């Protein structure tokens, strides 16, 4: 009886040691993926990220997902570039929205989910992180994707590593027994080998080499606003042609056109969020789109101004919302939203 108890205690200690080692190895794998994704993401500003789910190839959700989410959050805790949005809040939104890995490769699906996060939490998720766990029995392939907001391009990081009793536990599989490997002992023996040493006299020939050095002069090119910032409300077509900072204000130059009939705009107001989450507002009196009559098929130009001493430090609008009113009071023509708009200085 005493031998059985001793054997059980020794086995339990050996399992715990193996389990701790497996956890440490997996933590290192997730940390490598976190560093890889951060290094591949371009841009100098600190961004907000939402960590979504890591499911198996057959779309199952296991404890492996919880472990990866926790380790990624810890890896980015002191990051100078990534700020993780509250994980509990994101998990609740995933549940209520019905987000799954099989839809994640759709650009429209990810864009809609990003808007859902903004509507529910008031944060702009600049990037989404999700992934897949492939169980190859003896090995595991972990693939992580980083999807920047508004860009139809994914950043990918892949790590392949040996499976263990700890990964079996996270996947809900029967826990394997550790294999006893035969240890090979190598004995080193010194052998003295005599070999002749040949001394050669070095001859130095001096030669003048002319080398052309090309000096590239940096040229600063203002980042233009592309024609992708367009929206349509009813029969009215809106297009942002430039966003610039001059003096003490940010000016949004916008063109509106109605190709169906003559139109009328009573006024507009707007607000935007910068990458740090600060909100700036422009009332009806701070723009030139007030009491404007449109002729059918003829473009009309207007300016929306944000006058605030804090706007001088803004280089990008993470989200811009514009309300258009068609008469006095609360009667609206509609609302437009644009994302990731650069501010030219």
Secondary structure, DSSP 4 states (H G I P E B T S, - for coil): -HHHHHHHHHHHHHHHHHHHHHHHHHHHHHHHHHHHHHHH---SS-EEEEEEEEEETT----HHHHHHHHHHHHHTTT-SSEEE--HHHHHHHHHHHT--GGGTT-HHHHHHHHHHHHHHHS---SEEEEEEEEE-SSEEEEEEEEEETT-S-EEEEEEEEE--HHHHHHHTPPPPPPP-PPPPPP---------------------------PPPPP-----PPPTT-EEEETTEEEEEEEEEEETTEEEEEEEEEESSS-EEE-EEEEEEEETT--EEEE-GGGBS-SSEEEPTT--EEEEEEEE-GGGGG--EEEEEEEEEESSSSS-EEEEEEEEEEE-B-
